[in-house]
Amino acid sequence: MIPDTLRESWRLYSKPVTLRMFFLGFSSGLPLLLVIGTLGFWLREAGIDLKTIGFMSWVGLVYGFKWVWSPLVDRLPLPFLTARFGRRRGWLLFAQLGLMVSLALLANTNPAEHLERFALLAVLTAFFSATQDIALDAYRIDSADVNTQGALAAMYQAGYRLAMIWSGAGALVVAAWAAAGEAGYVYTAWQVSYLVMSASVLVGVVSVLTADEPPSPQKTVEKTGFVARLEAHLIAPFKDFTLRFGWVAILLMAIIASYRISDVVMGVMANPFYADMGFTKAEVAAVSKVFGVLMTLLGAFIGGVVVLRFGVLRTMILGAFLTAGTNLLFSVLAGMGHNLTMLIFTVSADNLASGLASAAFIAFLSGLTNREYSATQYAILSSLMLLLPKFLAGFSGVLVGAWGYQLFFTFTALLGVPVIVLLWFTAREGYLTRLGEADNETPREMGKTEH
């Protein structure tokens, strides 16, 4: 049921099921920068060129293909883990233990000497990270009704962004401390930093061990044979989605594929941009990795409340407009050069918009998902969200080299225009107007189109 007052809306954040998502969100957010953002700092210090760093961002495409193995996470029992901890928690523990091992191996590989091995280990880390995301998304969807998904998404984002502070600014601080003032590239400093990050995954492990297994939907009869299993585990979830939404499924997939394109393409070049503008590591850590992330948390909490009060689609339109618009501030900053005040304003606005948009988008995807196929369907939808943006992001270094930062950031802002048009059309025509706004409706019911 939708809360009647603003106080009741905020009270949702104090419920145990909502608070639990904070710690699980931390576990989910920890690996991302370690294979994309912070990794870029490490690679740059090791003497790796910008184009290579840009192409290394294709490690993120692993997240875009997680739908391939999501049916296994949805249905396949793991030896001992599933029987002892349940379907969702068993897979979460498997992914978290794999993360700890892969990050430790990454820490013990010097990219200046073994770049190919380093890249493969980054892919392995991304694989375990994506697997954790599959299981965690399913856990979140199974844990609450669709009306509270906005609040769960906000708490998830809070933990996620706090983890990004730790894996971003925290990793840099640990590396600087381990270097003990030694100038230049110090591999052992990064080794210590990534070993600390590996140990930090224990936050997720403890959270899973102390959490409850959510109720599972009624299971259908398991089919035998490869073709039958393929149909039941991969084709059936996709077929269910298209049958529930009809031709509107095409419109929904277009929205999903383009919603985050503006900030994802821009984000890969953010750290090199700060360095090229002359901002120090201390300034970047304070403004971008700490203050900016805190603004994202504020945006996520505001987004959760706005979703509850005004609905998912309206919040998504606002988020898309703000996300695209704030990219223009980076273009202005590029023209100004080293200006700390403008950096603070730009990062604050960008992260506030990103937090609000992310909370709405997570609630949007959750509302489209049928709980019978929650892991697989959410993985398919969230993978669709990343494929095009991550692919284009791989060319970001090439584009900056050809155009410069000002034109590049303007281009990324324009990339956000199509999704604004798609969302406006969807809202105008009345498609999915009940999404996130009805009382205790199931995802299957929420998907029906009304005119």
Solvent accessible surface area in square Angstrom, and as a share of the most:
residue,aa,sasa,rsa
1,M,140,0.62
2,I,47,0.24
3,P,17,0.11
4,D,101,0.52
5,T,65,0.38
6,L,98,0.49
7,R,177,0.65
8,E,72,0.32
9,S,0,0.00
10,W,106,0.37
11,R,135,0.49
12,L,14,0.07
13,Y,21,0.08
14,S,70,0.45
15,K,96,0.41
16,P,96,0.61
17,V,39,0.23
18,T,2,0.01
19,L,82,0.41
20,R,57,0.21
21,M,0,0.00
22,F,48,0.20
23,F,104,0.43
24,L,1,0.01
25,G,0,0.00
26,F,22,0.09
27,S,3,0.02
28,S,2,0.02
29,G,0,0.00
30,L,1,0.01
31,P,0,0.00
32,L,40,0.20
33,L,21,0.10
34,L,0,0.00
35,V,1,0.01
36,I,33,0.17
37,G,11,0.10
38,T,2,0.01
39,L,3,0.01
40,G,11,0.11
41,F,23,0.10
42,W,0,0.00
43,L,2,0.01
44,R,115,0.42
45,E,57,0.26
46,A,16,0.12
47,G,64,0.61
48,I,22,0.11
49,D,76,0.40
50,L,44,0.22
51,K,121,0.51
52,T,39,0.23
53,I,14,0.07
54,G,0,0.00
55,F,77,0.32
56,M,24,0.11
57,S,5,0.03
58,W,82,0.29
59,V,10,0.06
60,G,0,0.00
61,L,36,0.18
62,V,25,0.15
63,Y,10,0.04
64,G,0,0.00
65,F,94,0.39
66,K,9,0.04
67,W,78,0.27
68,V,82,0.47
69,W,38,0.13
70,S,0,0.00
71,P,10,0.06
72,L,88,0.44
73,V,1,0.01
74,D,1,0.01
75,R,51,0.19
76,L,83,0.41
77,P,85,0.54
78,L,22,0.11
79,P,119,0.75
80,F,143,0.60
81,L,30,0.15
82,T,31,0.18
83,A,100,0.78
84,R,144,0.52
85,F,29,0.12
86,G,17,0.16
87,R,31,0.11
88,R,4,0.01
89,R,30,0.11
90,G,0,0.00
91,W,16,0.06
92,L,1,0.01
93,L,8,0.04
94,F,72,0.30
95,A,0,0.00
96,Q,0,0.00
97,L,90,0.45
98,G,9,0.09
99,L,0,0.00
100,M,43,0.19
101,V,93,0.53
102,S,1,0.00
103,L,0,0.00
104,A,30,0.23
105,L,85,0.43
106,L,0,0.00
107,A,0,0.00
108,N,82,0.42
109,T,5,0.03
110,N,19,0.10
111,P,1,0.01
112,A,55,0.42
113,E,123,0.55
114,H,73,0.33
115,L,58,0.29
116,E,147,0.66
117,R,125,0.46
118,F,0,0.00
119,A,25,0.20
120,L,125,0.62
121,L,23,0.12
122,A,0,0.00
123,V,59,0.34
124,L,69,0.34
125,T,0,0.00
126,A,0,0.00
127,F,66,0.27
128,F,30,0.12
129,S,1,0.01
130,A,0,0.00
131,T,1,0.00
132,Q,0,0.00
133,D,18,0.09
134,I,1,0.00
135,A,0,0.00
136,L,1,0.01
137,D,9,0.05
138,A,0,0.00
139,Y,3,0.01
140,R,1,0.00
141,I,2,0.01
142,D,6,0.03
143,S,28,0.18
144,A,15,0.11
145,D,52,0.27
146,V,11,0.07
147,N,6,0.03
148,T,24,0.14
149,Q,3,0.01
150,G,2,0.02
151,A,0,0.00
152,L,1,0.00
153,A,0,0.00
154,A,0,0.00
155,M,14,0.06
156,Y,17,0.06
157,Q,10,0.04
158,A,3,0.02
159,G,0,0.00
160,Y,32,0.12
161,R,28,0.10
162,L,69,0.35
163,A,0,0.00
164,M,22,0.10
165,I,25,0.13
166,W,88,0.31
167,S,0,0.00
168,G,0,0.00
169,A,5,0.04
170,G,9,0.08
171,A,0,0.00
172,L,13,0.06
173,V,92,0.53
174,V,21,0.12
175,A,7,0.06
176,A,66,0.51
177,W,185,0.65
178,A,29,0.22
179,A,18,0.14
180,A,90,0.70
181,G,76,0.73
182,E,114,0.51
183,A,95,0.74
184,G,62,0.60
185,Y,65,0.25
186,V,19,0.11
187,Y,47,0.18
188,T,78,0.45
189,A,4,0.03
190,W,4,0.01
191,Q,41,0.18
192,V,55,0.31
193,S,0,0.00
194,Y,0,0.00
195,L,72,0.36
196,V,52,0.30
197,M,0,0.00
198,S,9,0.06
199,A,53,0.41
200,S,16,0.10
201,V,2,0.01
202,L,88,0.44
203,V,58,0.34
204,G,0,0.00
205,V,16,0.09
206,V,87,0.50
207,S,13,0.08
208,V,1,0.00
209,L,86,0.43
210,T,107,0.62
211,A,8,0.06
212,D,96,0.50
213,E,55,0.25
214,P,11,0.07
215,P,108,0.68
216,S,57,0.37
217,P,37,0.23
218,Q,168,0.75
219,K,147,0.62
220,T,80,0.47
221,V,138,0.79
222,E,85,0.38
223,K,96,0.41
224,T,111,0.65
225,G,46,0.44
226,F,160,0.67
227,V,116,0.67
228,A,30,0.23
229,R,104,0.38
230,L,74,0.37
231,E,54,0.24
232,A,20,0.16
233,H,28,0.13
234,L,44,0.22
235,I,86,0.44
236,A,17,0.13
237,P,1,0.01
238,F,91,0.38
239,K,107,0.45
240,D,16,0.08
241,F,6,0.03
242,T,42,0.24
243,L,131,0.65
244,R,28,0.10
245,F,6,0.03
246,G,41,0.39
247,W,148,0.52
248,V,3,0.01
249,A,2,0.02
250,I,122,0.62
251,L,16,0.08
252,L,0,0.00
253,M,48,0.21
254,A,40,0.31
255,I,0,0.00
256,I,0,0.00
257,A,20,0.16
258,S,16,0.10
259,Y,12,0.05
260,R,66,0.24
261,I,10,0.05
262,S,3,0.02
263,D,22,0.12
264,V,13,0.08
265,V,1,0.01
266,M,7,0.03
267,G,36,0.35
268,V,21,0.12
269,M,0,0.00
270,A,16,0.12
271,N,20,0.10
272,P,19,0.12
273,F,0,0.00
274,Y,8,0.03
275,A,60,0.46
276,D,74,0.38
277,M,39,0.17
278,G,46,0.44
279,F,11,0.04
280,T,74,0.43
281,K,98,0.42
282,A,75,0.58
283,E,38,0.17
284,V,3,0.02
285,A,15,0.11
286,A,56,0.44
287,V,10,0.06
288,S,17,0.11
289,K,18,0.08
290,V,53,0.31
291,F,85,0.35
292,G,0,0.00
293,V,10,0.06
294,L,87,0.43
295,M,39,0.18
296,T,0,0.00
297,L,26,0.13
298,L,88,0.44
299,G,0,0.00
300,A,0,0.00
301,F,49,0.20
302,I,62,0.32
303,G,0,0.00
304,G,0,0.00
305,V,11,0.06
306,V,30,0.17
307,V,7,0.04
308,L,11,0.05
309,R,97,0.36
310,F,113,0.47
311,G,2,0.01
312,V,3,0.02
313,L,15,0.07
314,R,161,0.59
315,T,1,0.00
316,M,0,0.00
317,I,45,0.23
318,L,76,0.38
319,G,0,0.00
320,A,4,0.03
321,F,127,0.53
322,L,63,0.32
323,T,11,0.06
324,A,8,0.06
325,G,33,0.32
326,T,13,0.08
327,N,0,0.00
328,L,83,0.41
329,L,39,0.19
330,F,4,0.02
331,S,13,0.08
332,V,75,0.43
333,L,0,0.00
334,A,17,0.13
335,G,50,0.48
336,M,96,0.43
337,G,20,0.19
338,H,96,0.43
339,N,50,0.25
340,L,71,0.35
341,T,107,0.62
342,M,28,0.12
343,L,1,0.00
344,I,67,0.34
345,F,118,0.49
346,T,0,0.00
347,V,2,0.01
348,S,16,0.11
349,A,25,0.19
350,D,18,0.09
351,N,25,0.13
352,L,60,0.30
353,A,4,0.03
354,S,16,0.10
355,G,0,0.00
356,L,13,0.07
357,A,8,0.06
358,S,13,0.08
359,A,0,0.00
360,A,0,0.00
361,F,4,0.02
362,I,18,0.09
363,A,4,0.03
364,F,0,0.00
365,L,3,0.01
366,S,2,0.01
367,G,0,0.00
368,L,0,0.00
369,T,0,0.00
370,N,12,0.06
371,R,69,0.25
372,E,40,0.18
373,Y,28,0.11
374,S,0,0.00
375,A,1,0.00
376,T,1,0.01
377,Q,4,0.02
378,Y,10,0.04
379,A,2,0.01
380,I,29,0.15
381,L,5,0.03
382,S,4,0.03
383,S,0,0.00
384,L,48,0.24
385,M,21,0.09
386,L,16,0.08
387,L,51,0.26
388,L,81,0.40
389,P,0,0.00
390,K,21,0.09
391,F,96,0.40
392,L,54,0.27
393,A,0,0.00
394,G,1,0.01
395,F,74,0.31
396,S,0,0.00
397,G,6,0.06
398,V,59,0.34
399,L,39,0.19
400,V,14,0.08
401,G,69,0.67
402,A,77,0.60
403,W,105,0.37
404,G,30,0.29
405,Y,26,0.10
406,Q,95,0.42
407,L,95,0.47
408,F,0,0.00
409,F,0,0.00
410,T,42,0.25
411,F,64,0.26
412,T,0,0.00
413,A,6,0.05
414,L,110,0.55
415,L,32,0.16
416,G,3,0.02
417,V,72,0.41
418,P,71,0.45
419,V,2,0.01
420,I,38,0.19
421,V,80,0.46
422,L,47,0.23
423,L,0,0.00
424,W,135,0.47
425,F,67,0.28
426,T,0,0.00
427,A,40,0.31
428,R,143,0.52
429,E,61,0.27
430,G,15,0.14
431,Y,17,0.06
432,L,3,0.01
433,T,60,0.35
434,R,74,0.27
435,L,3,0.02
436,G,10,0.10
437,E,74,0.33
438,A,16,0.12
439,D,86,0.45
440,N,101,0.52
441,E,25,0.11
442,T,72,0.42
443,P,8,0.05
444,R,109,0.40
445,E,74,0.33
446,M,2,0.01
447,G,0,0.00
448,K,114,0.48
449,T,42,0.25
450,E,71,0.32
451,H,182,0.81
